[in-house]
């Protein structure tokens, strides 16, 4: 199985400041034939299902604010929130969809 | 509207059987994959497996192999997660989600089904 490791486990950021969450896969999740990284980011607020934010490592899902961005390739990926808003308090997960089982990272709790 | 609607919360006893459901609407149910994700209280997301309702092709995590059964009925746009003998450790929230073949990720999620197992 591909192991996904996020860092940090928790993060406190002031309103309006930048938040950065890292995700590392135990093997490359870059699919060479189409040059796409099969890495997604989700946001989960208490009592809600996860919400897709980013797919293919850097493509924002429709309706997701542009303060959310994803980057990285191969084994190292980053989710950046450029200017933290109060409604961004949540747990963030990365997931690889390169090889089943499509494993998740352990989650990062983002607080203000 | 594209959506997945899951069956309601369940309270069962150890050793009992259970089947929970996930009904899709607003999209071609037979031409996609539907997955199941476990979330134990206060913990992270665990990928359990996915099924293609069109041909019943299944990919299941080794961690859940033999512990649960994933199935689907494409005639009623419904996927299922089933246990034959529940354990206390099966207590969790279970989410279904659409695994989009176009963008290769879970893009639509159900609201979750809380399963509580008591002895």
Interface residues (C-beta under 8 A of the other chain):
Chain A: X1 X36 X38 X40 X42 X44 X49 X50 X51 X52 X55 X56 X59 X61 X91 X93 X95 X97 X100 X101 X102 X103 X104 X105 X106 X107
Chain B: X35 X37 X44 X45 X46 X47 X49 X50 X59 X60 X61 X62 X63 X95 X97 X99 X103 X104 X105 X106 X107 X109 X110 X111 X112
